[in-house]
């Protein structure tokens, strides 16, 4: 949510057993088209399915972070033959009401004040304070990326995420699934990850130590290892 492909640049692709890695910017994010109108998970899932069709990918291992993981789940639910396995990072099937209220407040702020009004809050939700302090150059690069986003698109995406509720459908996920969660993730904490594991048959849970919400940035080696061992 509000991020881009830059989130994945610290992943060691050479360690992924020669796999071809494909990443993309979600609609309204990064360099993708700024499509007008409200966002919904169906549209985002269709974007991913269309990308796979365009690239002639019949089936693949899907790795998603936060909103990306919600989209990955929707793809697995609607097009199970396209997904060989799921790796879901820092995500939830539905946010608790308190978090939903925070998201709606952020959307309202960005509607009036643009990305500048919510970027600091997004950074605080994404990174541990110690990582922000010791890796300030990395965090500042992501901050610049956030600020460059189209505010109306991000507002629509935030409102969409606040409303997402996949809980009643999770039992239909049929592919091997692993869920990764940072030990210090304050946006999608361990309790929410445990709810996913309890609802998806055979799902595995891995807690990443010394890690906030932005797991691919804070713990790229552990994320790379988890993906490699699960494939």
Secondary structure as UniProt FT lines:
FT   HELIX           5..8
FT   TURN            9..10
FT   HELIX           13..15
FT   TURN            17..18
FT   TURN            27..28
FT   TURN            30..31
FT   HELIX           41..54
FT   TURN            55..56
FT   STRAND          60..65
FT   HELIX           67..78
FT   HELIX           80..82
FT   STRAND          83..89
FT   HELIX           97..113
FT   HELIX           115..117
FT   HELIX           119..126
FT   HELIX           129..134
FT   HELIX           136..147
FT   HELIX           151..163
FT   HELIX           167..172
FT   STRAND          176..182
FT   TURN            183..184
FT   HELIX           190..199
FT   TURN            201..202
FT   STRAND          204..208
FT   HELIX           215..218
FT   HELIX           220..230
//
